[in-house]
Amino acid sequence: MTILSTNTKHQQLRLLAYLLASPITTTEARQILDIMHPAARIQELRELGHNIITFWQTVDTGKAKHRVARYVLLNGGNDG
């Protein structure tokens, strides 16, 4: 069983590992990685030199439409 730590560094590592394999949305980061404030972790990763870009998309949840961020890691990692 994997314990998902709420420690900031652990959240950054989980998010970066996921981004190395695939883009992720804000909603997916919350649901899959248990990161409640993905935008903050993305900003921190950017400050560490990771080239992450944001695309905005609208998703329909069945109840309403929401604008969410999709994060993409370019160049496979840290450019700094």
C-alpha positions in Angstrom: 0.0 0.0 0.0 1.4 3.4 -0.9 0.9 6.2 1.6 0.4 9.6 -0.1 2.2 12.1 2.0 0.9 15.7 2.2 4.5 16.9 2.6 5.2 19.6 -0.1 8.4 17.9 -1.3 6.6 14.5 -1.7 3.8 16.1 -3.6 6.3 17.8 -5.9 8.0 14.4 -6.5 4.7 12.6 -7.2 3.6 15.4 -9.6 7.0 15.5 -11.4 7.0 11.7 -11.8 3.6 11.8 -13.3 4.5 14.6 -15.7 7.5 12.7 -16.9 5.0 10.1 -18.3 2.0 12.2 -19.2 0.3 15.6 -19.0 -2.1 16.1 -16.1 -5.1 18.3 -15.3 -5.8 20.0 -12.0 -8.7 17.6 -11.4 -6.5 14.6 -12.1 -3.8 15.8 -9.8 -6.3 16.1 -7.0 -8.0 12.7 -7.7 -5.0 10.6 -8.7 -2.1 12.1 -6.8 -4.0 13.5 -3.8 -2.6 17.0 -4.3 -5.2 19.6 -3.3 -3.4 22.7 -4.7 -1.7 21.5 -7.9 -1.1 25.0 -9.2 1.2 25.7 -6.2 3.2 22.6 -6.7 3.5 23.4 -10.5 4.8 26.9 -9.6 7.3 25.4 -7.2 8.5 23.0 -9.9 8.9 25.8 -12.4 10.9 27.8 -9.8 13.2 24.7 -9.6 13.8 25.0 -13.3 11.3 22.6 -14.8 9.8 23.7 -18.1 6.0 23.2 -17.5 3.4 24.9 -19.7 -0.3 25.3 -19.0 -3.1 24.7 -21.5 -6.6 25.7 -20.5 -9.6 23.4 -21.3 -13.2 23.2 -20.4 -14.5 19.9 -19.0 -18.1 18.9 -18.5 -18.7 17.1 -15.2 -22.3 16.3 -16.1 -23.4 18.9 -13.6 -21.6 21.9 -14.9 -18.7 23.0 -17.2 -15.4 23.9 -15.5 -12.3 25.5 -16.9 -9.2 23.5 -15.8 -5.5 23.6 -16.4 -3.7 20.9 -18.2 0.0 20.8 -17.3 2.7 19.6 -19.8 6.3 19.0 -19.0 8.5 20.0 -21.9 12.0 18.6 -22.7 11.5 15.8 -20.2 12.7 17.6 -17.2 14.8 20.3 -15.5 16.3 22.8 -17.9 18.2 24.7 -15.2 
